[in-house]
Amino acid sequence: MAPNPRVAKAFRAMREIGIPEEKTKPVLKNLLKIYEKNWELIEVENYRALADAIFDSEEAEASEQKKSHDSAEAEAAEQKKKLEQAEIMKAIEEETQIPEEPERPLKRLRLRHQDGSSCTTSNPNSHGTPLKKPKLEIDDLPIAIPRSQARAMNASGEPVSVSPQPQTRNKGKQPVLADTPPDVVNGAGSDSGLRLRHLKDKGKEPMPPQTRSQGLRSTSDRPSHGVRIKEPKPKQTVLPLIKPKDEPLTDDAPPLPAPLSVTRPEPMTNGDSSAENRSRDSNVLTSSNETSGHELAAVPTESTATIDIASSSKGEIKISLTCNSTQNPNLSATNVDTLLKRMEDRCLRSYKALDSNFSVKELMKNMCDSLVEPEPEPEPKPDSTPPTEELKKVAANTSDDGPLLTTNGSVGNEAEGACENGFQDTEPQSLVGVPNNEVTADDTRSLHDVNDIAKGQESVIISLVNEVNTECPPAFHYIPGNAVFQSAYVNFSLARIGDDNCCSTCFGDCLTSATACACALQSGGEYAYTKEGLVKEELIDECIKMNRDPQKHCLFYCKECPLERSKNEEIIESCKGHSVRSFIKECWLKCGCNKQCGNRVVQRGIQRKLQVFMTPGGKGWGLRTLEDLPKGAFVCEYVGEVLTNAELYERVSKSSNKDEHAYPVLLDADWGAESELKDEEALCLDATYYGNVARFINHRCFDSNLVEIPVEVENPDHHYYHLAFFTTRKVKALEELTWDYGIDFDDEEHPVKAFKCRCGSRFCRNIKRSNRSRKRRFT
Ligand SMILES: C[S@@+](CC[C@H](N)C(=O)[O-])C[C@H]1O[C@@H](n2cnc3c(N)ncnc32)[C@H](O)[C@@H]1O
């Protein structure tokens, strides 16, 4: 890409006053960000602002240096850090040797790692060195050459070369040796029994999940920075309370607050807090509404509506809905029951998300629940009794009264200080969400079905429970599979799938065949799955290791990194590196095998009993299993909108609420192998607005019980693939499912702050950081 003439001019101007380009570059980049690319502000007075900023930064640097430890101390600290890290890795290794697992011989992989060998030969400091085409070696490849290698050969126009490194991880495709520039392909083979092909990702990156963080490494040596965007704290005020459907009620109710002081046909007795009186008041209202025609509500078919909330010093709350229907010729009076029935019919027709048990009364009650939600929500102590019991007591003493209909055509509802009975004392119901005063078509996404958050789109039911607080799930559309947002190039055409991309001559179940099918060859020559449908242990172990310590693995460097380009087109930073990953190739449409073929697992979708639940430890919603899971079991795929990275950046920068964004996932494969990747090929997944259960999986540092593996199903290239979660060990029913997002909690440069980690792992990277009294503060 030709350098921006304005950038070149700025460099020249600074050179003229003795400032070298290396100094100018970062400052200019920063200024462009601050001035929102308003060059005039930078160019004015012969780049005065730029020169000043450079001098300022030099001064700051000098004073920083003064403060800092001398280099010997720093080096010693670095050494110590490395030792610490090695110890931690060792401890994790030991810790994750699960006792209940049957004894098995050590895998070659493990032995090699224990030897301390590594395939990392990349030199992160040498970014920007002249590029060379990848030189790969095909040494002991199984039967066929993996497609990516063939492509590397084609791309380079020269035969692959051999860089054997015994005792390193990627034997088939070794990383280049020390004299090889880091921007050269560093290897992609596996020395595990499976010898699976690898995809590359960004290593321990703040942008999850392929972008693994550096763990305990310093910021300076980490590979590329992705986009990590904080997951929204689920909206608390706009959705009603969700309760586990089967919670029993108890009798001992706490004292109830005074009843409401609202507009009523008959005066209400204040100060009487008994359930009996509340019930009576409500009955009075109902009968009054039925008998006094002039007090009945006018319900226009089209009206504008406003919702008012009033509260009194006694803790009473009134919600009133005022409909402006004066201009409407269809204005007619009706009674509460008719109104409710009409509304229910309307909701069932318009918002198909609701089930037949939907009740407007419940909706109104839940509106009350939302009103009296504690703010800010207290964080339950891990061992504290969930407030459920208390809520049940309240529910038992709260009458099941309907909404109030006021004389001015307003609909009100009683909201006691602890009106938490929501769905609790009724039959199992769907959750109904009311996102705003004015419900728009798009807001229907917040109408979740608590009995099945997937709304029948998965082959299993996925329920949602909150036994901890009154928080409601975030508003999003549940989708069972990825969907392209706009510009992403995801081409599934059959014509693109060549004979080497499918096993068209196979029949029945590929796994029963003595030789590996063409699909398996693409994954390194062996099937990734066992006959039981589990990922083979060797592969799982390899992926776990890769995720825990990506620096030990190979890094690829792009000539012009699309990720850096999407961050800033003016000055494109050098590629921070993409690590090499194992992937699975499943059989698909053009294959001759049948649908039950054992090499089709992820494409069958979720098969395990899962549940979305409110975690007690302050992490918000989480995902858990309701059944015991063996090691290597497929749990779910990370599903979201497929976006280009440029689209993601735009989306995030335009978002008024950056916290609203779920963690986007970088689909970073083969980037380094291609000399230049088009914007529409540099893809990521964003589950903020459209996603599946995976959007609820919380992070756990290092020893998470899930690991992500890229799975190629329909697309023959590696720009788009499925990101599937498999268990890293046996997981017991009701255990929370976690995944290491790869966050680098030390990343002070990242535009988005990391959350305060509450993973509870003894290897928590956030705790480490805090103990070292690092500068950065977390919210
Ligand atoms: C992909 S979402 C997971 C679902 C989320 N808990 C929810 O309620 O929707 C990621 C967000 O969950 C929270 N989270 C995940 N793991 C966490 C952890 N270990 N500690 C604290 N918060 C965590 C953070 O707010 C993060 O931004």
The ligand as an SDF file (V2000), in Angstrom:
LIG
                    3D

 27 29  0  0  0  0  0  0  0  0999 V2000
  -18.9790  -13.7490   26.7560 C   0  0  0  0  0  0  0  0  0  0  0  0
  -19.6330  -12.9550   28.1450 S   0  0  0  0  0  0  0  0  0  0  0  0
  -20.0500  -14.2720   29.1970 C   0  0  0  0  0  0  0  0  0  0  0  0
  -21.4660  -14.1620   29.6780 C   0  0  0  0  0  0  0  0  0  0  0  0
  -21.6930  -13.0650   30.6600 C   0  0  0  0  0  0  0  0  0  0  0  0
  -21.2670  -13.4810   31.9970 N   0  0  0  0  0  0  0  0  0  0  0  0
  -23.1340  -12.6200   30.6880 C   0  0  0  0  0  0  0  0  0  0  0  0
  -23.6740  -12.4320   31.7650 O   0  0  0  0  0  0  0  0  0  0  0  0
  -23.7020  -12.4330   29.6310 O   0  0  0  0  0  0  0  0  0  0  0  0
  -18.2070  -12.1790   28.8250 C   0  0  0  0  0  0  0  0  0  0  0  0
  -18.4570  -11.2890   30.0090 C   0  0  0  0  0  0  0  0  0  0  0  0
  -18.7690  -12.0560   31.1370 O   0  0  0  0  0  0  0  0  0  0  0  0
  -18.0970  -11.5500   32.2760 C   0  0  0  0  0  0  0  0  0  0  0  0
  -17.0890  -12.5210   32.6720 N   0  0  0  0  0  0  0  0  0  0  0  0
  -16.7060  -13.6130   31.9880 C   0  0  0  0  0  0  0  0  0  0  0  0
  -15.7710  -14.2750   32.6550 N   0  0  0  0  0  0  0  0  0  0  0  0
  -15.5430  -13.6110   33.7800 C   0  0  0  0  0  0  0  0  0  0  0  0
  -14.6400  -13.8030   34.8690 C   0  0  0  0  0  0  0  0  0  0  0  0
  -13.8190  -14.8260   34.9270 N   0  0  0  0  0  0  0  0  0  0  0  0
  -14.6770  -12.9070   35.8560 N   0  0  0  0  0  0  0  0  0  0  0  0
  -15.5130  -11.8570   35.8250 C   0  0  0  0  0  0  0  0  0  0  0  0
  -16.3720  -11.6100   34.8260 N   0  0  0  0  0  0  0  0  0  0  0  0
  -16.3840  -12.4750   33.7970 C   0  0  0  0  0  0  0  0  0  0  0  0
  -17.4300  -10.2700   31.8490 C   0  0  0  0  0  0  0  0  0  0  0  0
  -18.3050   -9.2200   32.1050 O   0  0  0  0  0  0  0  0  0  0  0  0
  -17.2720  -10.4520   30.3850 C   0  0  0  0  0  0  0  0  0  0  0  0
  -17.2370   -9.2240   29.7380 O   0  0  0  0  0  0  0  0  0  0  0  0
  1  2  1  0
  2  3  1  0
  2 10  1  0
  3  4  1  0
  4  5  1  0
  5  6  1  0
  5  7  1  0
  7  8  2  0
  7  9  1  0
 10 11  1  0
 11 12  1  0
 11 26  1  0
 12 13  1  0
 13 14  1  0
 13 24  1  0
 14 15  1  0
 14 23  1  0
 15 16  2  0
 16 17  1  0
 17 18  1  0
 17 23  2  0
 18 19  1  0
 18 20  2  0
 20 21  1  0
 21 22  2  0
 22 23  1  0
 24 25  1  0
 24 26  1  0
 26 27  1  0
M  CHG  2   2   1   9  -1
M  END
$$$$
